[in-house]
């Protein structure tokens, strides 16, 4: 794996990861996102439907939360999760937890971490963790880490312990990695922990950078864990300790405004769970990210955000849902007679063939097709945003893109 940076503006990095995969035939444009899956499948979509979408990421993310309970099956299959799940022509990045799933705390020990499958909690030692990676055979995977400090208000002592545990786990993972034939050619990414304690973040980054890792995973910066101002402060301190020639993956951040801010701080890769979360809320992404858009689309999108009262949306979504300013809630009654596409000018299959009123009907009648059509739109919209982001960095128009994206906030 080789990182080639061909434009660096302050902390922003525009580049490409080259020589990916065993034969080096893959590449990944940066900044970018990972393709979100559960148990190796993009939620709501079949593989053939997925292949009709544009700008899909070259790297697919899988999590041990969804795969740990299938370890025996994968070990018997002996060809890894890519062949098992039919993931053709893609790379696999294996992370520990699913950022779109509930966060369980209080189960990490000095020797183990826990993941949650359909049958409940599964406790993993480093040896068991690496045995799982051996069965999965990813191209990249994060080392085992104590990420529980993303919970609110951990003590400094607890944060220090998390950093120590994570570094210890990394050393053990690296030792077993070198002895595992099935992981030859795979890259292990070191995890940077430290919660909101600046000194521990810096220590974690500095010590992790001393190890022979292929890249870095920045954990604990999740949207619900801290403000963007604090996140930026901590990320910039961490970045100073990391080498420039290795990629940086940020976990738990997906909102477009937060992505833009983190790219400015020096982040290369993001998880792709946000379109799935929006789909599960019965919502559609509807923010402008094209710097040279269709005038009709710009006008329509601008009115859309201004017209939707936030209190009506929150009443419809309920207390457990957290709608963002970048989406519209199609469960709202106002859309039952709206015969416009989800986003005027969008080229996805859903917007070209169906209207908001039809999606409202599907959601109200609990039709499975609603999730399929929303996921098609949301995933293509989100991937298009990252394409526009890369283009803005190349042309020096990042500020213009930020203004375009943020104008839709309510």
N, C-alpha and C positions, 0 to 999 in steps of 0.2 A: 504494500500500500504506500502510495506516494502522494503527498499534498503539494499541489502547485498553486501558489497565490499569484494572480496577475493584476490585482488591484487592491491596495490597502489604503483606506482613507481614515486617518485617525485610528480607531479600533475596528472599524468595519472591514470585513475580509470577503473579497470575491475571488473564488478560486474553484478548483476541481480536485477531487480525489481520484487518482489514476491507479492502474494496475491492481484493480480489485478482483477478488475471486482467485481460485487456484490457478487459473490460466491467465489471469490479468486482463480479461476481455471487457470488464465492466468499468464504468466511471460514474461519479456522482458529483453533480454541480452543487456548489456551496455559495451562499447559505441555502439550506433546503430542509425538508422534513422527511421523516420515516413513514412508511406505509403501515398504518395501525391495523393489527389483526387480533383476533381472539382464537386461540387454538389453531393458528395458522390460516384463518379465514377472515376476510374483511366482513364485518357484520352486515347482514341483509343482502350481500351481493354474492352471486355465483362467480366462479373464475371467468367464465365467458363474458358475463356482464362487465366485470372489472376490466377486462381487456379492451373494452370499447371506450374507456375513459382516456383523456389526454393528460400528458405531463405527469404520469405516475412516477413516484420516487423509485430509484433503482435499488433501494434497500428496504426490506420488509422487517418490521419489528414483531417479535414474538416475546411472550413473557412466561416466566416460570409459574406464575399464578395459574395460567391456563394449561400448562403442559406437565407439571410435576406429577399429577395423578396418572399420567399416561406413560410413565417411564418404562414400565415393563414391556408395553407394546412397542415402543420405539427401540428398546434394546433387542427385542426379538426381530424387528424389521431390519435393523442393522444398516440402514442407508440414510438415516437422518430425517429431520422433519421436512426438508425441502421436497424430497421425493415422496414422503408419506402424505403430505398435504397437497401435492400437485402444484407447488410453487415454482413454475418454470421461469427461467431467465431472470432471476432476482438473487440478491444477496440477503443473508439472514443476520439480523442483529438481535441477540437475546438479552433482555433486561430482566431484572429480578421481579419487579412489581408492575402491575397495571395501573397507570395513573388515572384511568377513568373509573376504577373500582374503589370501593370504600377502603380507607386506610385503617388497618388494625394495629394497635400499639400495645406494648407491654409483654411481648412474647419473645424478644430477642435476649439471648444470653451471650456469655463470653465465647461460646463454641458454636452456637447455632443461630439461624434465622428461620422465620416461618413464612410460608406462602399459603394461600387459601384456594382450594379447588372446590368443585361441586360437592365433594364429600366432607369438607371442613378443612381444618388446619393440618399442614404437612411441615414437620420440622426437619431442617436440613443442616447437617454438619458440612464442613468444607469438602470432605471426601464425597459425601452424597451430592453436594452441589456440582462438583466436577464430574461425577458419574453421570449426572443429568446432562451436562454439556457434552460429554462424550456421546451420549445417545442422540442428542439433538443435532450435533455437528454444525454449529453456526459458523459464519465467516468472521463475525465479531461477537464478543459477549462481554458484559461488565463483570468485574470481580464481585465476589460476595461482599456485602456491606451492611453496616448498621445504619439504616436510614430512618429510624424511628424519631429522630430529633426534629423532623419536620412538623411534629405536633407543636401546639402553641406553648410557649413559655417553658422550655426545658431548662433545668439548672445548668450552670457552667460545668459542674462536675459531670453531669450526664453527657453533655456535649463533648467534653474531653474524652470520656470513655468511648463514645461512638467513633471518634477519630482514631483512637488507639486500636479499637477492634477492627475497624475497616482496613487500616494499614497491615495489621496482623493477618487478616483474611487474604489480603492481596498477596502477601509474601507466600502464604500457603498455596493459593491458587496458581501463582507463577511456578512454584516448584512442581506441582502436579501437572500443570500444563505442558511443561517440557518433557514429561514422562509419558504423555498420552499420544499415541500414534494417530488416533482419529482426529486430534485437534491440530495436527501439523498443518501449517499454513493459515490457521485462524489467528486473529488478533484479540488480545485481552485488553480491555479498557479499564484503567484505574478509576476509582470513584472518589470524588472530593466531597467530604462531609463537613460539618461544622456549624450547622443551623445558622443563627444570626450573630454568632460570636466571631468577630473579625479576626482575632488572633488565632483561633482554632481553624478558621477557613484557610488562612494563609499557611499555617503549619501543615494542614492536610494536603494542600496543593503542592507545597514545597517538597514534602516527603514523597508524595505520589510521583512527582516528576522525576525523582531519582531512580525510580524503578523502570525496567525495560517494557513499558506498555505501548500499545499501538495508538492510544488516544485517551481522552479523559471524559468521564461522565460527571457532570455537576448535578448533585442531588440535593434535595431539600429546599429548592427555590420555588416550590409549587405556588400557584396562584393564590391559594387560600392561606399560605404560610406567612407571607410577608408582603409589604407594599412594594411597588415598582421602584421607588426611590431607594429603599434599603437594598432591594435586590441588585440594582445597578451598582451601588457602592460596594457590595460584597463581590460581585462578579468581576469588577475592574481590579479589585485587590487580588483575586484569585488568578486572573489572566496574567498578571505581572510575574507570577511564579511558574507559568507553564511555557514550554517551548513553542515557538511559532510554527514549527513544521509538523505538528500533530493536531488532528481534529478535536473539537470540543462539542460534546453533546449535552444539551440541557434538558433535564426531565421536569415534567409537570407544568410546563408553560405552553399555552397554545393560542390565547387570544391575540388577534392581529396587532393590537396596539402594544402588547407586551413583547411580541415577537420582534417588532420594529425596534423597540427600545433595547432589547437584548442583542440584536444584531449590531447596533451601535456600540454595545459594550464588548463585542468581540466573539459572540457565539456563532458556531457554524451550523449545527444541526439541532432540530427540534423533534419532539414526538408528534405524531399525527392523530391524536385521539380527539381533538376538538370537533371535527366534522361529525364524528360518532355521537358525541355528547349533544350536539345541536339536533341531530336526527332523533335521538331518544326523547328530546323535549317536544317533538312535533313541530320543530322550527326549521327555517331555511336561512342559510347565510345570504345576506343581502347588503353588502357594502361594496363601494366602488374602489377598485384598485388599478384601473387602467389609466395610464397617463394621457393617452390619446383616444378617449372613448367616443362612442356614438353619442351625439348631442341629445338624442331622444332618451337614451338610457341614463345619461347623467341627470337630466331634468327629472325624470321619473323617480330615480333612486333618492335624489335630494328631497323631494316632497314626501317620499315614503317614510323616511326617518322622522321628519318633522310632524307628520300627521298621527303617528301611533302614540297614544298616551301611555306612559309607563305603568300607571296604576291599573289600566284595563288588562295589559299583558300579564302583570303579576297575579291578578285575580284569577285569570284563566289558567295560569301555569301551576298555581298552588305553592305552598310554602317550601316544598322540597326541591323545586326547580329554580335555577338561577339563570334567567335569560340575560344575555349580554346585549349591548347596543348594536351588535353586528348581525343580528338575525331578526326575523319576523316570526311571530307565533301564528301558525296557520290554523290552530284550533280556535282562534278568535272568530266570533260570529261575523265580523266585518268582512271576512273573506268568502262567505258562502255565495255571494253574488259578484265576486271579483273575477273577471275572465281574462286577466292579464297573466303572462307567465310569471314565475317566481321572481325573476330578475329580467327586465326588459333588455334585450341585447345579448343575454347569455346563450352560449352555443351548446349547452349540454342537452342530452336527450330529453330530460324532463321539461326543460323550459321551451324546447322547440315543439313539443307534442302535447303538453298539458297545461292547464291553467290553475290558478290558486284555488278557485272554487272546487275543482276536482280533488285537489290534495286535501282541502278542508273536509270534503265528503268522505274521503278514504280514512282520514284520521277519526272522524266522528263515528264511523261504522267499524273501526278497529280492523280495517283491511291490511293484510300483510304487505300489499303493494305500496302502501304509504311509506313504509320504511325503505323499500327498495328505491323508489323515485327520489325521496329526500336524500338518501345516502349518495345516489348518483350525482345529484346537484351539488350537495355540500362538499363532497370529496373533490369534484372537478373545480369548484369555485375556490377551494382552499389551495389546491395545487397551482391553480392559475395565479393566485396571490403571490406565491413564492417565485413563480416565473417572472412576474412583474417586479418583484423585489430585486431579483438578480439583475434584471434589465436596468432598473433605476440606479443600482450601484455602478454598473458599467458606464452609464451615461452621466453620472454625477447628479442625478435628480432625486436623491433619496428624500430630501426635504419636501419636494413636490408630492412624492408618493405618500409620505406621512400625512400631509395636509389632506390629500384625497381620501385616505382611509379614515382619518379621524373626523372628517366632516359629517360622517354618518352617525356619530355618537349622540345619544339623547340625554 
